[in-house]
Amino acid sequence: MSVDWRHSEPVELLKAMVRFPSLSLQETQLVDWLEASVKATELLAVDRHGDNLVFSLGEGRPWLFFNSHTDVVPPSPAHVGDPFEPVEKGGCLYGRGTVDAKGSGTAMLRALIELAAEGFEPNGRISVALTVCEETAGHHNGMHHLRTVVGLHPDAAIVGEPTGLAPCIAQKGLLVLTLHTSGESGHAARVAGPNAIYAMAEALSALKTVSFDETNPFLGDVKITPTMVSGGMAKNAHPEVAELVIDVRTIPDVPKGRIVEAIRTATGADVRVCSDRFVAVETDPDSHLARIAREVTGRDHFGSPTASDWVFLADVPCVKLGPGDSSKSHTADEHIPIDAFMDGITVYKKLMTRYFEDIP
């Protein structure tokens, strides 16, 4: 694919990225191309850890770290045409991954290459990490690998996800629970004992009463949503077990253990934790990075209800920021306005230079 990361038009770079059908765990071809084509510019240091790439300018500290992901979700059956053949229409670029999150990743990498070509030398180090398996939330996650296995410890980070180029400084966590109720097994015509489905109905009613006084100024309240329910073994068998899956969107102000205990107490049911990996995170709005992000974008800070790889950077000041509309992620008509994508390059360049000015 003859696209030059230094001289090609930025939108052509994004088109090239989209043409790789890089579903989670199927990203090697894209990563091979990225590694080779960026090395060819001879402008950045390139390190590869598995299928995770880290492109760097400068050395030492402070270390400003940019991260986005190379994987995309499977195309929707409702896609018109080839979802991996990008199409320009009405000032937008359509295709799977244009907004989530190859738009952000391409803009970050192009911004760093442009600065390097212009001779910018940071008083420290800037890295752009393009990592794998963000969409799957499994143990293959590339950002988790870079932090826990490779041992990268940056001083501040920008996570590239579509935010309309507004600085997100708080993000809800995700706590997945299962709630189990029990009954007496036997033939439906004979057994008159406890019924697991009736018990589940009572537990659901009790679940609606669970709430917390704390709110977060950027994220609001804890949100508890039952998402799946199952029970019974046969049409004529008294249900012995019923199960409910609960999606809890957490805030930093309420500990996860307290949420679990409140649900257990209110429902009287067996509550089990399926996943608590995605913690709620927030960055001090008065931190150096958050202030610069607000100045550069001219936009107010906000909070996001959706999770991202920020959870693996929870120990450093972090801002989630990228071009495009998050509501277009994973949709059949996924697209990004080309002007917004180009603005993303400008914003990332300003963040890369401004961060090193007047560091506390």
C-alpha positions, -999 to +999 in steps of 0.1 A: +000+000+000+019+031-013+010+057+013+037+079+028+031+088+064+052+120+059+040+133+026+006+118+018-026+138+025-038+129+060-072+116+048-054+092+025-036+078+056-069+073+073-083+056+042-053+032+042-059+024+079-096+016+073-088-007+044-072-032+068-101-053+083-084-053+117-109-071+139-097-079+174-070-106+172-067-100+135-045-069+135-011-083+125-013-072+088-021-036+098+006-036+124+032-049+100+023-022+075+024+005+102+057-006+115+074-007+081+058+025+067+066+047+097+102+033+100+106+044+063+101+080+074+132+077+096+116+103+119+105+083+149+118+055+172+096+025+166+092-003+193+071-033+188+058-055+216+038-083+201+013-065+179+015-033+199+035-004+184+050+025+203+063+055+182+085+080+201+101+114+196+127+125+222+140+108+253+137+109+291+111+127+311+085+141+313+069+114+291+037+124+274+019+093+261-008+091+235-028+059+230-054+046+206-063+012+193-060-006+160-089-031+163-124-026+152-157-043+159-172-066+132-192-048+105-230-045+108-251-066+083-268-033+075-236-017+061-241-005+025-212-016+004-178-028+017-173-015+052-135-017+047-135+004+015-137+040+028-160+063+009-160+101+010-195+116+010-209+149+021-176+160+037-173+128+057-153+096+055-175+065+059-162+030+068-156+007+098-131+022+122-132+058+108-144+071+141-137+043+166-108+047+167-086+049+136-095+086+132-079+093+165-050+069+160-041+083+126-044+119+137-021+112+167+006+095+146+004+121+118+007+149+144+039+134+159+054+128+124+047+163+114+064+177+145+094+155+139+096+166+103+094+203+115+124+197+138+105+199+171+125+186+200+105+180+232+120+186+265+113+150+273+095+123+253+063+120+233+050+086+224+021+074+203+011+038+212-013+020+188-025-011+207-046-042+201-078-057+214-094-027+230-128-038+218-127-073+233-119-063+269-101-096+272-066-107+285-052-099+250-056-061+256-025-043+243-026-013+267-027-036+296+002-056+282+023-024+278+017-014+314+020-047+332+043-068+310+065-043+292+064-020+322+058+014+305+052+042+331+044+075+314+039+108+333+006+118+315-016+104+288-041+112+261-065+084+251-078+087+216-115+080+214-142+101+197-152+130+220-159+157+195-124+171+204-138+180+239-116+170+268-131+142+288-115+141+323-138+115+340-150+081+329-175+057+345-163+022+354-180-010+345-190-036+371-207-067+358-226-088+383-248-119+383-277-123+407-289-159+415-322-170+431-331-206+440-363-227+441-374-263+446-370-287+417-397-311+406-427-315+383-446-282+378-479-301+385-468-312+419-443-289+435-457-260+455-424-249+472-401-219+465-400-208+428-368-194+415-385-172+390-409-157+415-379-151+437-362-133+408-392-111+403-390-100+440-352-095+436-358-073+405-383-052+424-358-048+453-330-039+428-350-009+417-347+006+452-308+005+453-293+040+450-265+060+465-264+096+478-230+104+461-228+120+427-198+130+406-198+165+391-188+151+357-204+116+358-235+119+378-249+088+397-241+051+398-263+035+371-276+000+377-292-018+347-304-054+346-295-066+311-302-104+308-324-128+327-327-166+325-343-194+345-359-228+344-349-260+327-381-272+310-417-261+303-431-285+328-404-284+355-405-262+386-377-237+382-348-244+406-324-216+395-328-182+379-300-158+369-299-121+363-270-102+347-265-066+360-245-039+343-233-013+368-217+019+356-197+031+386-183+065+397-151+071+416-170+083+446-187+049+455-165+019+461-173-012+441-176-034+472-202-011+487-223-014+455-221-052+456-231-053+493-260-029+488-274-051+460-269-082+480-286-067+511-316-052+492-323-084+472-314-111+496-300-130+467-266-146+458-246-118+441-214-127+423-188-104+406-182-114+369-160-084+360-146-054+379-116-047+358-129-014+343-126+010+372-141+045+372-113+071+366-110+108+368-083+135+364-081+166+385-095+195+364-067+217+377-039+193+367-014+206+341-027+182+314-063+189+320-058+227+319-038+225+287-065+203+271-091+229+279-070+258+266-060+240+234-095+228+225-114+258+239-140+233+252-151+226+288-142+194+306-169+167+306-175+131+318-181+100+298-204+070+306-184+046+283-152+027+292-119+028+273-083+019+277-080+048+301-086+022+329-050+010+323-037+045+327-056+053+359-025+060+379-014+091+358-032+123+347-052+114+316-076+130+292-098+111+267-099+132+236-104+126+199-122+137+167-157+125+158-190+117+174-190+087+198-226+079+189-214+068+155-191+041+169-201+006+159-229+018+137-237+007+101-231+042+089-199+048+110-182+080+097-161+109+107-163+145+093-130+151+074-127+186+088-130+172+124-103+146+116-080+174+103-087+195+134-077+165+155-042+166+140-039+203+149-052+197+184-028+168+191+001+188+178-007+217+201-010+193+230+023+178+222+041+211+222+021+230+249+025+202+275+063+209+278+058+246+284+056+257+321+055+222+335+049+225+373 
